[in-house]
Amino acid sequence: KLFNVTVGFDGIPTFALNSANTTIAGKPVNFSVKITDETALSGYIFETNNIGTWINTTWVALASGGTAQNITTLNSTAGLAINYSFYANDSSNNWAVGRWSIITIPANIKYSSEQINSTFAGEPIKHGIYWNADYGLSGYIFSFDNGVGSFTNDTWVGMTGTGNWSNITKTVNSIVGAQIKWKVYANNTDGYWNVSGTYSYITKMRQLPMRYNSDIFGIIAIVISFTFIVFIRKSSKNMPL
């Protein structure tokens, strides 16, 4: 969140386009603002209340229409209001002040693209989730219910980079129809944690392929049917059969 208060009068320096390029707790932030003046700008002094007291920087020369800026590492506490000010003066020694405030937020750690590569009972199945962190991933804990009604957590596994997969392969319950549940806890290099949704699937039986069995199919029975036709001829007394 960015709040803006500008104090000044006609003929003195004015402020515009104030910004802070991040509000993540514990990270360097670039506070900036464009300063203009009707005559000629002289310079500015930056002031911030980042740790409970106001601290001023030394005076910095700046031409009219230039951008004043200061890089400060934000307080590591999330949800804290950080106040900052730019004091500007012109060649006539007229002063003006612009005051703003931001609220620090925790470093994000997000997940997406959950996937499994099978649901067959009694077989190894890979469970994966893709994680993103603003400034770096630290690691994850895989939590698994193998159809028994309760979750068991694995040991913590390290991750590197700002985007990475948590991939764990588990041999699932051999009972067909078992409900398998899983989820993943992950943290970033700032120590913030997030947990995925709880995912589930039902195990099923793998259909075995048909095989040629020579004991069964190697026997070919051929039934041959013969028709016998019998001719009976009557014989005469003098004619032999």
C-alpha positions as CSV (number, residue, x, y, z in Angstrom):
1,K,0.0,0.0,0.0
2,L,1.2,3.5,-0.9
3,F,-0.1,6.7,0.8
4,N,0.7,10.2,-0.4
5,V,0.8,13.6,1.3
6,T,2.4,16.5,-0.5
7,V,3.0,19.9,1.3
8,G,3.8,23.0,-0.8
9,F,2.8,26.3,-2.2
10,D,2.7,28.1,-5.5
11,G,6.2,28.9,-6.9
12,I,8.0,26.2,-4.9
13,P,9.1,22.6,-5.8
14,T,6.3,20.1,-6.6
15,F,6.3,16.3,-6.5
16,A,4.8,13.7,-8.9
17,L,5.1,10.0,-9.8
18,N,6.3,8.9,-6.4
19,S,6.9,5.2,-6.1
20,A,8.5,2.4,-4.1
21,N,9.6,-0.6,-6.2
22,T,8.8,-3.1,-3.5
23,T,7.1,-3.4,-0.1
24,I,8.6,-6.8,0.9
25,A,9.8,-6.8,4.4
26,G,13.6,-7.0,4.8
27,K,14.4,-6.2,1.2
28,P,16.1,-3.1,-0.4
29,V,13.5,-0.6,-1.8
30,N,14.1,2.2,-4.2
31,F,12.0,5.2,-3.1
32,S,11.7,7.8,-5.9
33,V,9.8,10.9,-6.9
34,K,9.9,13.4,-9.8
35,I,10.5,17.0,-8.6
36,T,9.8,20.1,-10.7
37,D,10.0,23.8,-10.0
38,E,8.8,26.9,-11.8
39,T,12.3,28.5,-11.8
40,A,15.2,26.2,-11.0
41,L,15.4,23.3,-8.7
42,S,18.4,23.0,-6.4
43,G,18.3,19.6,-4.7
44,Y,16.7,17.4,-2.0
45,I,17.1,15.7,1.3
46,F,15.6,12.2,1.9
47,E,14.1,11.2,5.3
48,T,12.8,7.9,6.4
49,N,11.3,6.3,9.5
50,N,12.1,2.7,9.1
51,I,13.1,1.6,12.6
52,G,11.0,3.9,14.8
53,T,13.0,7.1,14.4
54,W,13.4,9.6,11.6
55,I,16.8,9.6,9.8
56,N,17.9,12.2,7.2
57,T,20.3,11.7,4.4
58,T,22.7,14.4,3.2
59,W,21.6,17.0,0.7
60,V,21.7,15.8,-3.0
61,A,21.8,18.2,-6.0
62,L,19.1,17.8,-8.6
63,A,18.1,19.7,-11.7
64,S,14.4,20.6,-12.2
65,G,12.4,17.7,-13.6
66,G,14.8,15.2,-12.3
67,T,14.0,12.1,-10.2
68,A,15.0,12.0,-6.6
69,Q,15.6,8.6,-5.2
70,N,17.0,6.7,-2.2
71,I,17.6,3.0,-1.7
72,T,16.9,1.7,1.8
73,T,16.6,-1.8,3.3
74,L,13.1,-2.1,4.7
75,N,12.4,-3.3,8.2
76,S,12.1,-7.1,8.3
77,T,8.8,-7.0,10.1
78,A,5.8,-7.6,7.8
79,G,2.7,-5.4,8.3
80,L,4.7,-2.4,9.5
81,A,4.1,1.2,8.2
82,I,7.3,2.7,6.8
83,N,7.1,6.5,6.4
84,Y,9.4,8.5,4.1
85,S,9.8,12.1,2.9
86,F,11.6,14.1,0.2
87,Y,12.5,17.7,1.1
88,A,13.2,19.8,-2.0
89,N,14.4,23.3,-2.4
90,D,14.9,25.6,-5.4
91,S,17.4,28.3,-6.4
92,S,15.4,30.9,-4.4
93,N,15.8,28.6,-1.4
94,N,12.1,27.8,-1.3
95,W,11.4,24.5,0.4
96,A,8.7,21.9,-0.1
97,V,8.1,18.4,1.4
98,G,6.4,15.3,0.0
99,R,5.5,12.6,2.5
100,W,4.4,9.0,1.8
101,S,3.9,5.7,3.6
102,I,4.0,2.0,2.6
103,I,3.0,-1.1,4.5
104,T,5.6,-4.0,4.4
105,I,4.4,-7.4,3.3
106,P,6.0,-10.9,3.7
107,A,7.9,-12.3,0.8
108,N,5.6,-14.4,-1.3
109,I,5.9,-18.1,-1.8
110,K,3.4,-19.6,-4.2
111,Y,2.5,-23.0,-5.7
112,S,0.9,-24.3,-8.9
113,S,0.8,-27.2,-11.3
114,E,0.2,-30.0,-8.8
115,Q,0.5,-33.4,-10.6
116,I,0.7,-37.2,-10.2
117,N,1.8,-39.7,-12.8
118,S,-0.4,-42.7,-11.9
119,T,-3.2,-43.9,-9.6
120,F,-2.5,-47.7,-9.7
121,A,-2.6,-49.5,-6.3
122,G,0.6,-50.8,-4.9
123,E,2.8,-48.9,-7.4
124,P,5.4,-46.1,-7.0
125,I,3.6,-42.7,-7.8
126,K,5.4,-39.4,-8.2
127,H,3.7,-36.4,-6.5
128,G,4.8,-32.9,-7.7
129,I,4.1,-29.2,-7.1
130,Y,5.8,-26.2,-8.7
131,W,6.9,-23.4,-6.2
132,N,7.8,-19.8,-6.8
133,A,9.4,-17.3,-4.3
134,D,10.2,-13.7,-4.9
135,Y,13.8,-13.9,-3.6
136,G,14.6,-17.6,-3.3
137,L,13.2,-21.0,-2.2
138,S,14.6,-22.8,0.8
139,G,12.9,-26.2,0.9
140,Y,9.8,-28.3,1.5
141,I,8.2,-31.0,3.6
142,F,6.0,-33.6,2.0
143,S,3.0,-34.8,4.0
144,F,1.3,-38.1,3.0
145,D,-1.8,-40.1,4.0
146,N,-1.3,-43.5,2.4
147,G,-5.0,-44.5,2.7
148,V,-4.7,-45.0,6.5
149,G,-6.6,-41.8,7.6
150,S,-3.7,-39.8,8.9
151,F,-0.8,-37.7,7.5
152,T,2.9,-38.5,8.0
153,N,5.5,-35.8,7.3
154,D,8.8,-36.5,5.6
155,T,12.0,-34.7,6.6
156,W,12.7,-31.3,5.1
157,V,14.2,-31.3,1.6
158,G,16.2,-28.3,0.3
159,M,15.3,-26.4,-2.9
160,T,17.2,-23.8,-4.8
161,G,16.4,-20.8,-7.1
162,T,13.2,-18.8,-7.3
163,G,11.2,-21.5,-9.1
164,N,11.5,-25.3,-8.5
165,W,9.6,-28.5,-8.1
166,S,8.9,-30.5,-5.0
167,N,8.9,-34.1,-6.4
168,I,8.4,-37.1,-4.1
169,T,7.7,-40.7,-5.2
170,K,5.7,-42.9,-2.9
171,T,4.7,-46.6,-3.2
172,V,1.0,-46.3,-2.5
173,N,-1.4,-48.6,-0.7
174,S,-1.9,-51.9,-2.5
175,I,-5.7,-51.9,-1.7
176,V,-7.8,-51.0,-4.8
177,G,-10.2,-48.2,-3.9
178,A,-7.9,-46.7,-1.1
179,Q,-8.1,-42.9,-0.8
180,I,-4.6,-41.4,-1.0
181,K,-4.1,-37.8,0.3
182,W,-1.1,-35.5,0.1
183,K,0.1,-31.9,0.5
184,V,3.4,-30.0,0.7
185,Y,4.7,-27.3,3.1
186,A,7.4,-25.0,1.6
187,N,9.4,-22.1,2.9
188,N,11.5,-19.4,1.3
189,T,14.9,-17.9,2.2
190,D,13.2,-15.3,4.3
191,G,11.7,-18.0,6.5
192,Y,8.1,-17.6,5.4
193,W,6.1,-20.7,5.0
194,N,3.2,-21.7,2.7
195,V,1.2,-24.9,2.4
196,S,-0.4,-26.3,-0.7
197,G,-4.0,-27.5,-0.9
198,T,-4.8,-31.1,0.1
199,Y,-5.0,-33.3,-2.9
200,S,-6.4,-36.9,-3.1
201,Y,-7.1,-39.7,-5.5
202,I,-8.5,-43.2,-5.4
203,T,-6.3,-46.2,-6.2
204,K,-7.3,-48.5,-9.0
205,M,-6.3,-51.8,-10.5
206,R,-3.9,-52.0,-13.4
207,Q,-5.5,-53.9,-16.3
208,L,-3.0,-56.6,-17.4
209,P,-2.5,-57.0,-21.1
210,M,-3.8,-60.1,-22.9
211,R,-1.1,-62.7,-23.5
212,Y,-0.9,-65.7,-25.9
213,N,-1.0,-68.9,-23.9
214,S,0.3,-71.9,-25.9
215,D,-1.2,-74.3,-23.5
216,I,-4.7,-73.0,-24.2
217,F,-4.6,-71.5,-27.7
218,G,-2.0,-73.9,-29.1
219,I,-4.5,-76.7,-29.2
220,I,-6.7,-76.6,-32.2
221,A,-9.5,-78.9,-32.4
222,I,-10.8,-79.8,-35.8
223,V,-14.1,-81.6,-36.0
224,I,-14.6,-83.3,-39.2
225,S,-18.1,-84.6,-39.9
226,F,-18.6,-87.5,-42.4
227,T,-21.8,-88.4,-44.0
228,F,-22.2,-92.0,-44.8
229,I,-24.8,-92.9,-47.4
230,V,-25.7,-96.6,-47.5
231,F,-27.4,-98.0,-50.6
232,I,-29.4,-101.2,-50.1
233,R,-30.1,-103.1,-53.2
234,K,-32.7,-105.8,-53.3
235,S,-31.5,-109.0,-54.9
236,S,-33.4,-111.4,-57.0
237,K,-33.5,-115.1,-56.4
238,N,-31.0,-115.8,-59.1
239,M,-28.9,-112.7,-58.7
240,P,-26.2,-112.7,-56.1
241,L,-25.9,-109.6,-54.0
